[in-house]
Amino acid sequence: MITKIGLIAGDIWNYLDHHNHVAQLDEIVKNLNKDRDLLLMSLGWLAREGHVVLEGQSPKYSVRLTDK
């Protein structure tokens, strides 16, 4: 499971890197076509590690790469 979370975290990071470093959560879920639960776990991991910032309020969260 942890390997899947890490791989999806890499997919999220690459997606953001190729889309002006910011995207809506729903857009990421739709375009990556991954299991939503695993995608959310991966986002939590990226946020905890300081690689992304989650902003806004439900259901319109945005995800942004940090300058790290």
N, C-alpha and C positions, 0 to 999 in steps of 0.2 A: 504494500500500500504506500509506504513512504517513497518508494521509487516512482510510482505513478504521480504522486503529489509533486515531487521534484521535477519530473518531466513536464507536467502541465504548468508549473511555475515558470519554467523556461519558455514554454509556448506563450504564456501571458506576457512575459517580459519582451519577447521578440515582437509580439503583436503591438504592444505599446510603442516600442522603439520604431516601428514602421508606420505609426499613425500619430505623429506629432506628440508622442509621449503622454497622451491622455485619451481616455475613451469612457463611455458610459458602461456600467456593469452589464446591463442587458445586451449591449452591442458585443461585448467580449463573449458572453455566454452564447449568443447566437452565432457569431462568426467562427469561434473555435470549435463548436460542435463537440464539446466534451461533457461528461457527466457533471451536472451543476454542483452537486455536493463536493466532488473532488476539486472542481474549479474554485469553489469558495474556500476550501481548505488550503489550496495553493495560494490564493490571495492573502489569506491570513498569515501564512508563512512568509510571503514576500513583505507584507506590512510589518510583521514582527522583526524581520531582518533589516528593515529600513530601506527596502528597495522601491516600495510604492507607498503612496499616501491615498487613503480613501476619504473622499469629501462629499458633502451634500447630505441629503436626508432620503430615507426610504420613500418611494422605490427608485429614486433618481440619483443613485450613487455614481460618482465618477472616480476613476482610478487614474492616478498620475505617477509616472516614474519620478523618483527623486533625483537630485543632482549627484548622488553618490557615485 
